[in-house]
Amino acid sequence: MNKTVELLNLWADFESKHTSAEIEDFCRYMLIKEREKENIFSDVALPPDNLSKLAKITGRVSKLHNTYAVIALKECGLSSIDEFVYLSDIHFMDKSQKTKVIYSNFNELSSGLLILERLKKKKLISEEDNSNDKRSKNISITAKGKKILFSCYEKMNTVNQLFFNKMSIDDVIMSIQLLSATEVEFSKRWLNDKSKSFDELS
């Protein structure tokens, strides 16, 4: 069958079942349909529904990525992925308050202060008085911190290539677009949500 005719037939069938769908929806449908033939999980218990599958696979990839990242970051003198992301945030949020850095990384205040203290002891960040609030201090990255950070960027780029080099750039961009809205929503609400009961979260 001519491929154009086949495509039109597939679209007609899809449109008859999804009357309000757009072409973009059809493209995603075809991509999903083709990839459903592949086994997307390693030898682990398969979750019962698609939302659970998504949560499980993103969680497992994140945990595995963190494991390899720690191996790479140790060569730069850092002991955790938290130290790296804190140092990176401090670099881009120069002279920021401690709480802003801590909460932007979804940490409890006590845990975040310990991470900052480790970076300070390594002389990767420095503190100075906050002219607008005498009770708090601003933090900045030091020259040594910048040197370490840029070395970490190179290591992390290698880790990212290792993990995602089998994905096409189109798939990478689509993944970013599909997941970014969820990240943005919960980044804004988590601090208020953590004091609520489970029934209040939905």
C-alpha positions as CSV (number, residue, x, y, z in Angstrom):
1,M,0.0,0.0,0.0
2,N,1.2,3.5,-0.8
3,K,2.6,5.1,2.4
4,T,0.5,8.3,1.9
5,V,-2.7,6.2,1.6
6,E,-1.7,4.2,4.7
7,L,-1.1,7.3,6.7
8,L,-4.5,8.8,5.7
9,N,-6.2,5.5,6.6
10,L,-4.5,5.5,10.0
11,W,-5.5,9.2,10.6
12,A,-9.1,8.5,9.5
13,D,-9.3,5.6,12.0
14,F,-7.8,7.7,14.8
15,E,-10.0,10.7,14.1
16,S,-13.1,8.5,14.1
17,K,-12.3,7.4,17.7
18,H,-10.9,10.8,18.9
19,T,-13.1,13.4,17.3
20,S,-11.6,16.4,19.0
21,A,-8.0,15.3,18.5
22,E,-5.4,17.4,16.7
23,I,-2.6,16.2,14.4
24,E,-0.1,16.5,17.3
25,D,-2.2,14.0,19.3
26,F,-2.2,11.6,16.3
27,C,1.6,11.9,16.1
28,R,2.0,11.1,19.8
29,Y,-0.5,8.2,19.5
30,M,1.5,6.6,16.6
31,L,4.8,7.0,18.5
32,I,3.3,5.4,21.6
33,K,1.7,2.6,19.6
34,E,5.0,1.7,18.0
35,R,7.0,1.8,21.2
36,E,4.5,-0.3,23.1
37,K,6.0,-3.2,21.3
38,E,9.2,-2.7,23.2
39,N,9.9,-3.8,26.8
40,I,10.3,-0.5,28.7
41,F,11.2,-2.1,32.0
42,S,14.1,-4.1,33.3
43,D,13.5,-7.2,35.3
44,V,11.3,-5.6,38.0
45,A,7.7,-5.8,39.1
46,L,5.5,-4.1,36.5
47,P,3.2,-1.5,38.0
48,P,-0.6,-2.0,37.5
49,D,-1.3,1.3,35.7
50,N,0.4,3.9,33.4
51,L,0.7,6.6,36.1
52,S,2.5,4.1,38.4
53,K,4.7,3.0,35.5
54,L,5.7,6.6,34.8
55,A,6.4,7.3,38.5
56,K,8.4,4.1,38.8
57,I,10.6,4.6,35.7
58,T,11.3,8.3,36.4
59,G,12.2,7.4,40.0
60,R,14.5,4.5,39.0
61,V,16.2,6.6,36.3
62,S,16.7,9.4,38.8
63,K,18.2,7.1,41.4
64,L,20.5,5.4,38.9
65,H,21.6,8.7,37.5
66,N,22.4,9.9,41.0
67,T,24.5,6.9,41.6
68,Y,26.7,7.5,38.6
69,A,26.8,11.3,39.3
70,V,28.2,10.7,42.7
71,I,31.0,8.6,41.3
72,A,31.8,11.4,38.9
73,L,31.5,14.2,41.4
74,K,33.9,12.5,43.9
75,E,36.7,13.2,41.4
76,C,35.9,16.9,41.8
77,G,35.9,16.8,45.6
78,L,32.2,16.8,46.1
79,S,30.4,14.1,48.1
80,S,26.8,14.3,46.9
81,I,24.6,15.5,44.0
82,D,23.1,18.0,46.5
83,E,26.5,19.7,46.9
84,F,26.8,20.0,43.1
85,V,23.3,21.5,42.5
86,Y,23.6,23.8,45.5
87,L,27.0,25.1,44.2
88,S,25.5,25.5,40.7
89,D,22.4,27.4,42.1
90,I,24.6,29.7,44.2
91,H,26.7,30.5,41.1
92,F,23.6,31.6,39.1
93,M,21.8,33.2,42.1
94,D,24.8,35.2,43.3
95,K,24.5,36.7,46.7
96,S,21.3,34.8,47.4
97,Q,19.8,34.0,50.8
98,K,20.4,30.5,52.2
99,T,16.7,29.7,52.4
100,K,16.2,30.5,48.7
101,V,18.9,28.0,47.7
102,I,17.6,25.4,50.1
103,Y,14.0,25.5,49.2
104,S,14.6,25.7,45.5
105,N,16.1,22.3,45.9
106,F,13.2,20.9,47.9
107,N,15.2,20.3,51.1
108,E,14.3,20.8,54.7
109,L,16.0,23.8,56.3
110,S,18.1,21.7,58.6
111,S,19.4,19.4,55.8
112,G,20.1,22.3,53.5
113,L,22.1,24.2,56.2
114,L,24.3,21.1,56.6
115,I,24.9,21.0,52.8
116,L,25.8,24.7,52.8
117,E,28.1,24.2,55.8
118,R,30.0,21.5,54.0
119,L,30.5,23.7,51.0
120,K,31.7,26.5,53.2
121,K,34.2,24.3,55.0
122,K,35.6,23.3,51.6
123,K,35.9,27.1,50.8
124,L,33.7,26.7,47.8
125,I,31.2,29.4,49.0
126,S,31.4,32.4,51.3
127,E,29.0,34.4,53.4
128,E,28.5,38.1,53.8
129,D,26.0,40.3,55.7
130,N,22.6,40.9,54.1
131,S,22.2,44.7,54.0
132,N,18.4,44.3,53.9
133,D,18.1,41.8,56.7
134,K,20.7,41.7,59.5
135,R,19.4,38.4,60.7
136,S,20.4,36.6,57.5
137,K,23.5,36.3,55.3
138,N,24.0,36.2,51.6
139,I,26.1,33.4,50.1
140,S,28.3,33.6,47.0
141,I,30.5,31.1,45.2
142,T,34.3,31.6,45.6
143,A,36.9,31.4,42.9
144,K,37.8,27.9,44.1
145,G,34.1,27.1,44.0
146,K,33.8,28.2,40.3
147,K,36.8,26.1,39.3
148,I,35.3,23.0,41.0
149,L,31.9,23.7,39.5
150,F,33.1,24.0,35.9
151,S,35.0,20.7,36.4
152,C,31.8,19.2,37.7
153,Y,29.9,20.4,34.6
154,E,32.2,18.5,32.4
155,K,31.8,15.3,34.5
156,M,28.0,15.6,34.6
157,N,27.9,16.1,30.9
158,T,29.7,12.8,30.5
159,V,27.2,11.1,32.8
160,N,24.3,12.6,30.9
161,Q,25.7,11.4,27.6
162,L,26.2,8.0,29.1
163,F,22.5,7.8,30.2
164,F,20.7,9.5,27.4
165,N,22.9,9.0,24.3
166,K,20.5,6.3,22.9
167,M,17.6,8.8,22.9
168,S,17.2,11.0,19.8
169,I,17.3,14.8,20.4
170,D,13.6,14.9,19.4
171,D,12.8,12.4,22.2
172,V,14.9,14.4,24.7
173,I,13.1,17.6,23.8
174,M,9.7,15.9,23.9
175,S,10.5,14.4,27.4
176,I,11.4,17.9,28.7
177,Q,8.2,19.4,27.3
178,L,6.0,16.6,28.7
179,L,7.5,16.7,32.2
180,S,8.3,20.3,32.7
181,A,4.8,21.4,33.6
182,T,4.6,18.9,36.4
183,E,8.0,20.1,37.7
184,V,6.9,23.7,37.6
185,E,3.6,23.1,39.4
186,F,5.0,21.1,42.3
187,S,8.1,23.2,42.6
188,K,5.7,26.1,43.5
189,R,3.4,24.2,45.9
190,W,5.6,21.6,47.7
191,L,6.6,23.9,50.6
192,N,3.0,24.7,51.4
193,D,1.8,21.1,50.8
194,K,4.3,19.5,53.2
195,S,2.3,20.9,56.2
196,K,-1.0,19.5,54.9
197,S,-2.6,16.2,55.5
198,F,-2.7,13.7,52.6
199,D,-6.4,14.3,52.0
200,E,-5.8,18.0,51.5
201,L,-3.2,17.5,48.7
202,S,-5.4,16.6,45.7
